[in-house]
Structure formats: structure tokens, C-alpha cells
Amino acid sequence: GKYDADGKSVEAESGEYDVLLRDADGNIISTNTVIDPKHKSDSILDDSSDGHGTHVAGTIATLIHALNLEKYIKILPIKAAYPATGGSTFALDSVKSAIAFALEHGADVVNMSFTSNNSAYGKAITRDMAESAIFVAAAGNDSKVSEGSILAKQGYPAASANVIGVMNATHSDSDWGIYSSSNYGDIYQLAAPGFEIYSADAKTTDGYKKLKGTSMAAPFVSFGAALASMKYAAIEKASGNGKTPVEIAAIVKSAFEKTVTYKKKTIKIFDLNKIAGEIEVYAVSIACDENLATQTIGQVESVKLTASILPSVLSTEERLASVKWYFVDENDARQLLGEGKEIEYTPSDAVGQYVIVAEVVYEGKTVSGKAILIVEYVEPDKETTKIDVQKDGESFEGNTLVVGEKYSVSLENYQSFDEATIVYWYLNGEYVGSGFVLNFTPNECGEYVISAKVNDEMLDNVFSFKVTESDAMRERTYAYVSIGIAVGIAVGVCIGGCVMVFMRKKSSAKVEDKEEG
């Protein structure tokens, strides 16, 4: 059908609104950021084998329609994934382009129903972005806990400090629960309905189907965030007292009534009524430099943590001065770090998660906020990781080695790699050993190349060098040659002399024989 800039139908007398964001001419504002050449298209309407995005958008559209909010809450459709076996593939660059497009067009809430174990997807959502819009993401469906186990994994971007992470909740007549495939843990904030969600589908005959997963749960929280943004925008327009996206995100995180215990984790069940009804939820929020929220071993820096109290009217200097900061270990034991609005904290230089809690007492009630700092292994990069050569424990400068001398060859900063990292070493293309360090003693002159394969991927950087004899060896060789020449000459002279003497003696004898005869 045809619609005006508000999405109002110009063909029907009923004046129905649709839920899609449109330009002044009534055209849908959208984009396709897929960069894979096999799947790239300029249209968001190109065919998709799984209809994942359609189902997610359909859930939000249903909620918008149910509350008659079509005029106020709009969907900005962005296609950032292409079909893959068992699901969809969201390339990092496609995601970044999609986020940039959403922010450029004034999105208040960005729903991200996808998950990756790559922390780069979390780092793609910066603090500056979180101050412009609310980001909501699916925690993932690998049944993984986010902390407290050697098998722990984080699903990104849901695990980012700038994102509301959503788990998959189920509901029965008895109570709420967490679906078995859902990722879970303290790093995520809320659980929302994600089991057997009935929503739009372009493939089925009736245009609907049921799906389950954290991707289906995230839209409920995204809609709640949109509802809160809409209400605070109206309040700001009426009274001038609005909320920033960061403050609204904190309110959404606190929008729960019930909690469930799942595998020793207390998980909050998202309650839309908390958004639709009482919005002023008291909470403590912790902010830190997002670039330091996740650090790498061997390069750990001090992090400044800042507490704020919500609603902001309660965030007085006097009350902030009473905030107490704790480090909480894996056994939930607490260590007091300090008091006040801000603290500096340096994680240990060891891989793991460091839970920091800010706590304040208000009207007899203790309220707290939590920040999780992560220290992880350095990931070897095939393009930038370099080969380091050492002699006598110090880095070797140059590319000329000496026959018979001992060298150790390793990857730069290998001490910060996961111990499970496998390194294979090659000399002129021939395998010569494995491990983080290769002990190497050249035994003959020549030109050589040492290369390395890390986790089945050859590094771009190699070490090219030549091997020569030492000055002492060359001097000894010269001495041997000189002595050899001298000895040769002496022997030659001796032989010549002996021959001459022998010939003389023999000639004399012959002469003497003639005289006697």
C-alpha cells in the first residue's frame, strides 16, 4: 500500500498506520549492509532462507499493534546477515555498518538478535554509541555460563557493558524458568520469553511460525526499551525532565519483579509492566572506559569505575560519597575496595573475570550495581604477530647468524597466549619442531627462512637470515690455509733438495766407477 511520512495509509479511509519508518515521500527507510559478494543486495526484501529477521521484527510489530502505538514507535529494518547452514551469518563489518546506519537515522533502540564468541562484536558497541541509543542483544543458545567455570563463554555483543543482554525464559502454570539451550550468567541482565514464540514468517502458507531462542527473547526487551524511550521523550517535552539513553537502559535492566535460580545463578525475569507502569526505578549504575572493560593478559591497566544513582535526582554528592565498592570472587566472598563516587581498580594480570559491585543504602534498602571486567588471552593474529629471535636471553638484532652459536626463536608476546595454542616451526619450508620456543643452532653457512604456523594458520611474518662463520673461525681457517701453503712449499723444497742431493750423489758414484775401471 501507499503511506505518508507518518506511515499512515493514504489508500484506506480507516487511516491505519504501519510500523515501518518512512521518509517524507512515504518510502521505507532501510538498508542492506551484507558485504559477502554472493549475498550482497541493495534491497532488504531479498529472499532469506530462514526468515530470522522477519520473525524478530514481527514480534516487535505485534507488541506495537497490541498497544496501538504504530504512530509513535517505528521499525527501521536493516538487513545485516545472509543465510548459512543452520542459521544466518552476521559479518562484523556488516554489523558495524548496520549500527552506523541506525544511529545516523536516529534510532532510539537497536535490537541485535545474533551472538558471537568473538569479543570484537562487543567492542563494536562503544560508550558513545550507548549514550545515543539503547542496545539490546541475544545472549546466545549454547547452554554456556558466562563466568565461574573453565567452560565459561560470553556471547557478544550481549556481554558488552554497553548492551542489555537477554536470556531465554520459559513460562508454565507453575512458574518461570530458563530454557536449557540459553546462555546464562551474571554478565547478562534479563531473561524474557523466548520459547515457542509465534511471529511473522515469509515461507509458511499462513505467514507465521513458532521459533525459540534468545533471538526471540531480545525483541520483548527492545520493545520495553522503546516504550520507556517514548514515555521519557513525552515527559521531557512536557516538563523538560527527560532521561538519557544510558539512564533509560539502567531502568530497563531493573524492569523485573520475579527472579529464578538457574544452575546457581539468580536471573531476573523481564516485566513489561514495570516499564508501562512505574518507571522510576531506583538503581546503581557503574560506568567505565569500554576500552578497558576487556583487557588482555600482560597488558592490564588500571580502570576508573564511576557510580551513579538512578533516578538521577537521588544522585547527590552526599549520597554518592556513601557508595561502597567491593571485589566479589568466584565464591561470592567480598573484599572492600573503597568508598565514594569513583575508584581505581587494576585487575590481576591473569585470565578471568573480575566482578566489582557498587552498593549504597537508601531508606533502609541496600541497592547495588555490578560491573564485570574481563582479562583474556592475546589472540595470535596472522597478519601482525612477529617472530622474535633471542641470543643469550636478549632480543637479537639483525639477520646474520653464526655457525655453532645457540639461538631461541619464539613468537612475540607468546607468554600472553592461551596455553592450548599450537605453534609449528619450519626452516626453509621443512618442519623442524613445535612449541612456543624453538631452540636453533645453525651448523652450516647459507640463507634460510624460519616460518611459523599457529593453530593451523601460517603467519604472514617470517624471519629471513643468513648464516656465516665467526671471525675467529675465519681466522683459524686462514691460519690453516697459510700453514698448509707454507708446509706445501717446505715439502716441495725438501723434495727438490733431496732429489738434487740424491742425483748429485748418484752422479758422483757413477764418476767414481769409471775411474776405478
Rosetta blueprint (number, residue, H / E / L):
1 G L
2 K L
3 Y E
4 D L
5 A L
6 D L
7 G L
8 K E
9 S E
10 V L
11 E L
12 A L
13 E L
14 S L
15 G L
16 E L
17 Y E
18 D L
19 V L
20 L E
21 L L
22 R E
23 D L
24 A L
25 D L
26 G L
27 N L
28 I E
29 I L
30 S L
31 T E
32 N E
33 T L
34 V L
35 I L
36 D L
37 P L
38 K L
39 H L
40 K L
41 S L
42 D L
43 S L
44 I L
45 L L
46 D L
47 D L
48 S L
49 S L
50 D L
51 G L
52 H H
53 G H
54 T H
55 H H
56 V H
57 A H
58 G H
59 T H
60 I H
61 A H
62 T H
63 L H
64 I H
65 H H
66 A H
67 L L
68 N L
69 L L
70 E L
71 K L
72 Y L
73 I L
74 K L
75 I E
76 L L
77 P L
78 I E
79 K E
80 A L
81 A L
82 Y E
83 P E
84 A E
85 T L
86 G L
87 G E
88 S E
89 T E
90 F L
91 A L
92 L H
93 D H
94 S H
95 V H
96 K H
97 S H
98 A H
99 I H
100 A H
101 F H
102 A H
103 L H
104 E H
105 H L
106 G L
107 A L
108 D L
109 V E
110 V E
111 N E
112 M E
113 S L
114 F L
115 T L
116 S E
117 N L
118 N L
119 S L
120 A H
121 Y H
122 G H
123 K H
124 A L
125 I L
126 T L
127 R H
128 D H
129 M H
130 A H
131 E L
132 S L
133 A L
134 I E
135 F E
136 V E
137 A E
138 A E
139 A L
140 G L
141 N L
142 D L
143 S L
144 K L
145 V E
146 S L
147 E L
148 G L
149 S L
150 I L
151 L L
152 A L
153 K L
154 Q L
155 G L
156 Y E
157 P L
158 A L
159 A L
160 S L
161 A L
162 N L
163 V L
164 I E
165 G E
166 V E
167 M E
168 N E
169 A E
170 T E
171 H E
172 S L
173 D L
174 S L
175 D L
176 W E
177 G E
178 I E
179 Y L
180 S L
181 S L
182 S L
183 N L
184 Y E
185 G L
186 D L
187 I L
188 Y L
189 Q L
190 L E
191 A E
192 A E
193 P E
194 G L
195 F L
196 E L
197 I E
198 Y E
199 S E
200 A E
201 D L
202 A L
203 K L
204 T L
205 T L
206 D L
207 G L
208 Y E
209 K E
210 K E
211 L E
212 K L
213 G L
214 T H
215 S H
216 M H
217 A H
218 A H
219 P H
220 F H
221 V H
222 S H
223 F H
224 G H
225 A H
226 A H
227 L H
228 A H
229 S H
230 M H
231 K H
232 Y H
233 A H
234 A H
235 I H
236 E H
237 K H
238 A H
239 S H
240 G L
241 N L
242 G L
243 K L
244 T L
245 P H
246 V H
247 E H
248 I H
249 A H
250 A H
251 I H
252 V H
253 K H
254 S L
255 A L
256 F E
257 E E
258 K E
259 T E
260 V E
261 T E
262 Y E
263 K L
264 K L
265 K E
266 T E
267 I E
268 K E
269 I E
270 F E
271 D L
272 L H
273 N H
274 K H
275 I H
276 A H
277 G L
278 E L
279 I L
280 E L
281 V L
282 Y L
283 A E
284 V E
285 S E
286 I E
287 A E
288 C L
289 D L
290 E H
291 N H
292 L H
293 A H
294 T E
295 Q E
296 T E
297 I L
298 G L
299 Q L
300 V L
301 E L
302 S L
303 V E
304 K E
305 L E
306 T E
307 A E
308 S E
309 I E
310 L E
311 P L
312 S H
313 V H
314 L H
315 S L
316 T L
317 E H
318 E H
319 R H
320 L H
321 A H
322 S L
323 V L
324 K E
325 W E
326 Y E
327 F E
328 V E
329 D L
330 E L
331 N L
332 D L
333 A L
334 R E
335 Q E
336 L E
337 L E
338 G E
339 E E
340 G L
341 K L
342 E E
343 I E
344 E E
345 Y E
346 T L
347 P L
348 S L
349 D L
350 A L
351 V L
352 G E
353 Q E
354 Y E
355 V E
356 I E
357 V E
358 A E
359 E E
360 V E
361 V E
362 Y E
363 E L
364 G L
365 K E
366 T E
367 V E
368 S E
369 G E
370 K E
371 A E
372 I E
373 L E
374 I E
375 V E
376 E E
377 Y L
378 V L
379 E L
380 P L
381 D L
382 K L
383 E L
384 T L
385 T L
386 K L
387 I E
388 D E
389 V E
390 Q E
391 K E
392 D L
393 G L
394 E E
395 S E
396 F L
397 E L
398 G L
399 N L
400 T E
401 L E
402 V E
403 V L
404 G L
405 E L
406 K L
407 Y E
408 S E
409 V E
410 S E
411 L E
412 E L
413 N L
414 Y H
415 Q H
416 S H
417 F L
418 D L
419 E L
420 A L
421 T L
422 I L
423 V E
424 Y E
425 W E
426 Y E
427 L E
428 N L
429 G L
430 E E
431 Y E
432 V E
433 G E
434 S E
435 G L
436 F L
437 V E
438 L E
439 N E
440 F E
441 T L
442 P L
443 N L
444 E L
445 C L
446 G E
447 E E
448 Y E
449 V E
450 I E
451 S E
452 A E
453 K E
454 V E
455 N L
456 D L
457 E E
458 M E
459 L L
460 D L
461 N L
462 V L
463 F E
464 S E
465 F E
466 K E
467 V E
468 T E
469 E L
470 S L
471 D H
472 A H
473 M H
474 R H
475 E H
476 R H
477 T H
478 Y H
479 A H
480 Y H
481 V H
482 S H
483 I H
484 G H
485 I H
486 A H
487 V H
488 G H
489 I H
490 A H
491 V H
492 G H
493 V H
494 C H
495 I H
496 G H
497 G H
498 C H
499 V H
500 M H
501 V H
502 F H
503 M H
504 R H
505 K H
506 K H
507 S H
508 S H
509 A H
510 K H
511 V H
512 E H
513 D H
514 K H
515 E H
516 E H
517 G L
